[in-house]
Amino acid sequence: MSKLAVPTYELWDLQVLAAIEGTIDLHGQPVLKRWTRLASPAAAGDTTIKVADPIDWAPGLQIVIASTTFNPLQAEVVTIHDVSDDMQTIVLEVG
């Protein structure tokens, strides 16, 4: 008897958006990168972060900074105030 190989997936590989007898209508502007990693550690209260990859995110866009523990309760939603010319340094809105 042969064994059936079962593929393993990371949590972020299992992304599905579906509608049954309905319509999904998506809006937004395409972006160069949807996610990236921090290039250096960020501490609570930091107003500037540096990311590992160039991004084309615009001021006013809200992003989520996840914790290193993968605990969703420790994630922070922040708003971008400005992006540097190198497209890797992000200034966050304060308050």
N, C-alpha and C positions, 0 to 999 in steps of 0.2 A: 504494500500500500504506500503510495507516495504522499508526501506532505505538501500541502498548498502553501506557497510562500505568501505571507501577509506583509504588505508594505508598511513601513513605519513613517509617520508624518510628524513634523513639528506642528505645534498649535497654530502658528501663523500660516501654515500651508493649507489649512482647511477653511478657506474663505468661500462662502456661498452667498449669493444674493439671488433670491428666487421669488416668483409670484405665481400663484395658481389662480387662473381666471381673473387676472388683474393686470395692471400696467405699472411698470417701474419707470419713473421719469427722473433722470439724474441731471443735475445742473452744476456748473462750476467750470473753472478754467483748468486746462491741463497744466501739470507742473513737472519740472525736470526730475525731482525726487519726491516721493511721498513720505519717506522716512529716512533717517540717517542716525548715526551714533554721535555722541559727544566726542570731540577731539581731546578734551581735557575734563576732569571732574568739575561738576557744578555744585555749589553749596546752596542751601536754603537762603533766599534773599538776594542771590546774585542777579544783577540786572543785565549782564552780558554773558552769552554763552558762545562757544566755538564748536562748530560741528565738523565731522570728519570729511564730508563730501560737499562740493558746491551745491547750493540750493537756489531756487529762483522764487522763493516765497516772498510775498508782498507785505508791507506794513498793514496792520489791521487784521491779519490772519491769526487765528487762534491755533496754537499747537499744544500737544501734550508732551510733557517731559516725564518719562517713566522712571521708576526707581530701579536700582540694581537688584532688588529682591523680587521683581516681577509682581509685587503686590499692587493690584489696581487701586487700592485705597491710598497708596502713597504717591500716586501720579499727580502731577500738577498741570492744570490748564493755564497757559499764559498767552498773552497777546504780543505779537511782534510790533515793535515801535520803528525799527530800522534794520536794514541789512547792509553790511559793508560792501565795498567794491569787490573784495575777494570772494564774495558770495558764501563765506563760511563763518563770519562773525555776526551774531544776531543780538541786537539791543532789544530788551524786553520792556514793555510798558510797566510803569511803577504805579501801584495803587489801584 
